[in-house]
C-alpha cells in the first residue's frame, strides 16, 4: 500500500455540550483544542485532546436536539492508558463518575483496566500502561 494513514479524530454526538466538555476536562485531563460554531446550520463542533497528543475527540452538539442519542449496539469504547490505574480509579469513583470494577484478563499478574462512562453513555476503557 503506497498511502500512509493516520487517525486524527473520532466524533461523538452530545446532548449537553458544556457538561460533556467539563467531563472530558475533569475526568481525563483533555483540553479544548479548537471550536467551530455553525449557527446557520444549528450545530457546534468542539475538538478535545490530551496534552502532547495529536488525536482529537470531536464533540458534535446539534442545537435542536432534546432527547439523548441512542448509542446502539455497534459502539463499544475508546481506550486510554494511565500510569497509575488504582489512583485513577479512586479519583473517578470519588468524583462520582460512573465506573465499572477494575478487571484483569485471565493470567495477567499486573495491569488491568476499568470502564468510565461519560454523561451521554459513551465508555472509555482506562488501561494500566
C-alpha positions in Angstrom: 0.0 0.0 0.0 1.5 3.3 -1.0 -0.7 5.6 1.0 0.1 6.5 4.6 -2.9 6.8 7.0 -3.1 8.3 10.5 -6.1 8.6 12.7 -6.8 12.3 13.6 -10.2 12.3 15.4 -13.3 10.4 16.4 -16.7 12.0 16.6 -19.5 11.6 19.2 -22.8 13.5 19.4 -23.5 15.0 22.8 -26.7 16.3 24.3 -25.2 18.9 26.7 -22.0 20.4 25.3 -20.9 22.2 28.4 -21.5 19.1 30.6 -19.5 16.9 28.1 -16.6 19.4 27.9 -16.4 19.5 31.7 -16.5 15.7 31.9 -13.6 15.2 29.5 -11.6 18.0 31.1 -12.1 16.8 34.7 -12.2 13.1 34.2 -9.4 12.6 31.6 -7.5 15.9 31.6 -8.4 16.7 28.0 -8.3 20.3 26.7 -10.3 22.1 24.1 -8.0 22.4 21.1 -10.5 24.2 18.8 -14.1 25.1 18.4 -16.2 25.7 15.4 -19.7 27.2 15.7 -22.1 26.9 12.7 -25.3 28.7 13.9 -26.6 28.9 10.4 -26.6 25.1 10.4 -27.5 24.8 14.1 -24.5 22.9 15.3 -21.2 23.3 17.1 -18.0 21.2 16.9 -15.6 21.1 19.8 -12.4 19.2 19.5 -10.6 18.0 22.6 -7.3 16.3 23.0 -4.8 15.2 25.7 -1.8 17.4 26.2 1.0 16.3 23.9 -1.3 14.1 21.8 -2.5 14.8 18.3 -5.6 12.6 18.3 -8.8 14.6 18.9 -12.2 13.7 20.2 -14.8 15.7 18.3 -17.9 16.6 20.3 -20.8 17.4 18.0 -23.6 19.4 19.5 -26.8 19.9 17.5 -28.8 22.9 18.8 -32.3 21.5 18.4 -31.7 18.1 20.0 -33.9 17.4 23.0 -33.6 13.7 23.5 -30.4 11.7 24.3 -28.8 9.9 21.4 -29.1 6.2 21.0 -25.5 4.8 21.1 -26.5 1.5 19.6 -25.0 -2.0 19.9 -22.1 -1.4 17.5 -20.2 1.1 19.6 -18.0 -0.3 22.3 -15.5 2.2 23.7 -12.5 4.4 23.4 -9.3 3.5 25.3 -6.6 5.5 27.1 -3.6 4.3 29.1 -2.7 5.7 32.6 0.4 5.3 34.7 -1.4 4.5 38.0 -4.7 2.7 37.4 -5.6 2.4 41.1 -5.2 6.1 41.7 -7.2 6.9 38.6 -9.9 4.6 39.6 -10.1 6.1 43.1 -10.3 9.6 41.7 -13.1 8.8 39.3 -15.1 6.9 42.0 -14.7 9.8 44.4 -15.7 12.3 41.8 -19.0 10.4 41.4 -18.4 9.3 37.8 -20.0 6.0 36.5 -17.2 3.5 36.6 -17.0 -0.3 36.4 -14.9 -2.5 38.5 -11.2 -3.0 37.9 -10.7 -6.2 35.9 -7.7 -8.2 34.7 -7.6 -10.7 31.8 -7.0 -14.2 32.9 -3.4 -15.0 33.5 -2.4 -11.3 34.0 -0.3 -10.7 37.2 -0.3 -7.0 36.8 -2.1 -4.3 34.8 -5.8 -4.2 34.5 -8.5 -1.9 33.3 -11.9 -0.4 34.0 -14.5 1.5 32.1 -15.5 5.1 32.7 -18.8 6.3 31.3 -19.5 9.9 30.1 -22.7 11.9 30.5 -24.1 10.6 27.2 -23.2 6.9 27.9 -20.0 6.7 25.9 -17.5 4.4 27.6 -13.7 4.9 27.8 -11.5 2.0 28.8 -8.8 3.1 31.3 -5.9 0.7 31.0 -2.8 0.4 33.2 0.2 1.4 31.0 
